[in-house]
Amino acid sequence: MRTPSRRPLLPFACGVVLALLIAGCKRGEPPPAARPATQPATAPATHPAATQYSDIIHANYPRLPATQPLGVPVDLDYAGHYVLPNPIYLCPRGDLWIMEPQAPPIGDVLKTAVDDQIHICRDRVVYVQWAVNEDGKSLPRCAVDRGDGTIEWVDLEQLQSPPSPATTQTLLNARRLLNARREYRWSETLPFGDKLIVPSERGVTILGFTPQFNAEYHEIVSDGVAKDANPVVALVDGRGILAWSPWDGNHPGGHAAQRYLDGKWIDLSSGDSKWPAKIMHLVPLLDGSVLQLFFSDDNKLQLNLTPLDVQKIDDTEFNKLVEQLSDDDAAKRDAAQMQLTRYGPSSWPLLEKLRDDQPPEGKNRIDQLLGERAQPSLGGKTLVDGVARITDRFDDGGVLLYAEAGVSFPSEQADKPNQIVRPAWISIRPGRAIELLEPVLCKDASPAKQHFFAFEEEWLVSDAVQGPRRLAGNHLEPMLSKSEASWARVLGADRRGRWLFKQYADATRHSGFAASAAMSSATTRSTQPATTRASIAASTQPSDATLVLDPTMPDPTPQLPVWLMFVDKGKVGWTADNWPVIKRGGAWSLKEGGWQPLDEPREKMITELSASAPRQRAAAEAAAELVHRPMIPVRRPTTTTIAATTPTARPTATTTAGATAPPATTTTTLASTEPASTQPEPPPILIDSDGRKYYDGKKTLRIVDHDGKEIVWPLPGTAASDSLFKVVLIRTDDGHLFLFNERGRVVRIKPTPAGAEPFIVEAVFTHRIPNSDISRIWLDPAGRIVIAYESNRLAILFPGGRIPRHIALLIPANEMDQNP
């Protein structure tokens, strides 16, 4: 029994403990991580605090006009490409967690995390578990790397707990630490009931959160095993967890496997289980058995079926699959047989019982399945020479095997010899049947060059030359441009369709990706300006840098898709109202919505420029009138604004360039003393819809406003020309200028009225720009730039940087190329 004299001290003592704990938490908060020293070339030195994704984009790409996500995501062909130096984590819910030193701490961010999809915080998040509390609400638990050798778990539910006599314990539970030196492989973390299974180099950590936080580490690879043994792999087997260090055919592993069951670890090599020592991979099956892939003493890959538990088979589902073996649709027959290979020995009596009631097709396929009793196989496929190795590991616990000699499997018809696929790429993934890769995905692939990534139903192949390519039906679609090929490691896609890519600094087995030297040394085109996508990728070397392919944000790099058309034995031209026309037999005009037949009795197809004066929107008639004006003396305006620019050297090779940094310029306003000139004023190369007149286009761009003000801007070396090519200048609805002053080239110019100079060169495009026998260049009513050349060819340029979907569907694959 407490004495009265001690009672008053209890609240005071609790208060002191609570204050010390709070102070200790504050002192333990690490300083904001410094931004990597190497940043994208367009990033400013400082920027305001970032609390939104758009803040991060704008901080690194300040010239990007739009900083808010698009209302409707675009196709990946037109998605924005952003290299961000911030550490980014993609969590299991498909959210992005972006570390930004000036953002709020993780505790504040978690308060709105449930309703957000992108989370900006100053802490480095390495894993997020989305738990469900007693009220059915989804709450995040975050593992945060504190940078001091510890991992801290921050739990929103604990942080939100109201003050109580147990406040001290609440604070302790909200600040739970792990030893970060174990090299946890968070991307391979497995949920297991209310626990998490986190593999590391030589063991497994089991994390529990209720009623209290608990971390139990168990070593799988003993001290006697080689130091370079492969890191531990863990898989859920139905009732428990299997863990082992694999022998993959490239590097050694550990001894046998262990199983976590009912709160205890069991060494499967002990007792009468007789598990093999050199395990490559394990495949848990639906009936409670496991398929063992292991190496024999002669390094041949052996297969064995071993029971772990007895799990009841769903008779209804099983019988349905057996009936489907005789379906009229061959694809359904194959799918059913693939699913039945996921069952082990417990299914054999059921198959024998059902066999005699099946049609011949079903009987044949059941016999193939029962063949597993004599010799287990890889989903019905047998290695030709018993040699295979792992080339890639996937974050879902799956692997990709490569068998150079191939695999054999029974033909659909019983009287036909076995089929052989050589070489064979074999996918083994949890919750799926073992299967061969689609031929188009692995055509001409080599384990030393190509590597594969799998995310749910998505498959990608990547190499140092072509970069990552995505399987789309019966073909591979490049994800990035050729200049971005070094971003070859695919992290995955978030739930808004953003894809994340990393560069490989060295060869690492942790990711299952044996990166070649070429992967990390891939270079970009040296002729591109310093602020193109490629140079940003090359100049941003920190391991934290991530390339984000974002269909919700506009692309910061100017693009100019070109559709080239060849009318064999025909001709091309335009209508009186400037729609492009092709003719071979009948004539068709390309209107805004697509092709329409030309009503030739009423509409005339024009093929020579003299028959139709060039015009641009409302200024067409004024431009034509100016060309035919008589020569009269012209007085210069009273003031002239000259942007003095030191021209840069012309590139030695023509390229498609991205946005360029403006050259150093000075703008000077001069009072003109020039007398009236008696020389004729040359005709303008453009009169825009605002009445501005543009002149020259070779060495300078001179603009005279409607009120007489004049600007003379010397063209940079990348845009100037000595060619005799007749200059064409086009102004699009968004205010950009497209200058054609040399064959096979177009310069995109952006007005910068608030800048140090009136214009900047954003891009110089040469890819697929015609350079011979050009009849006319003009802007059609749909805002497309059209080039008619060689009498029977058209080039349709899309200055907005994207092709409308309804037009893209009209373009044959051999007439379109957007990936220079």
Secondary structure, 3 states (H helix, E strand, C coil): CCCHHHCCHHHHHHHHHHHHHHHHHHHHCCCCCCCCCCCCCCCCCCCCCCCCHHHHHHHHCCCCCCCCCCCCCCCHHHCEEEEECCCEEECCCCCEEEECCCCCCHHHHHCCHHHCCEEEECCEEEEEEEEECCCCCEEEEEEEECCCCEEEEEEHHHHCCCCCCCHHHHHHHHCEEEEHHHCCCHHHCEEECCEEEEECCCEEEEEECCCCCEEEEEECCCCCCCCCCCCCEEEECCCCEEEECCCCCCCCCCCCCEEEECCEEEECCCCCCCCCCCEEEEEECCCCEEEEEEECCCCCEEEEEEECCCCCCCHHHHHHHHHHCCCCCHHHHHHHHHHHCCCCHHHHHHHHHHHCCCCHHHHHHHHHHHHHHCCCCECCEEECCCCCEEEEECCCCCEEEEECCCEEECCCCCCCCCEEECCEEEEECCCCCCEECCHHHHCCCCCCCCEEEEECCEEEEEECCCEEEEEECCEEEECCCHHHCCCCEEEEECCCCCEEEECCCCCECCCCECCCHHHHHCCCCCCCCCCCHHHHHHHCCCCCCEEEEECCCCCCCCCCCEEEEECCCCEEEECCCCCEEEECCCEEEEECCEEEECCCCCCCCECCHHHCCCCCHHHHHHHHHHHCCCCCCECCCCEEEEEEECCCCCCCCCCCCCCCCCCCEEEEEEECCCCCECCCCCCCCEECCCCCEEEECCCEEEEECCCCCEEEEECCCCCCCCCCCCCEEEECCCCCEEEEEECCEEEEEEECCCCCCCEEEEEEECCCCCCCCEEEEEECCCCCEEEEECCCEEEEECCCCCCCHHHHCCCCHHHECCCC
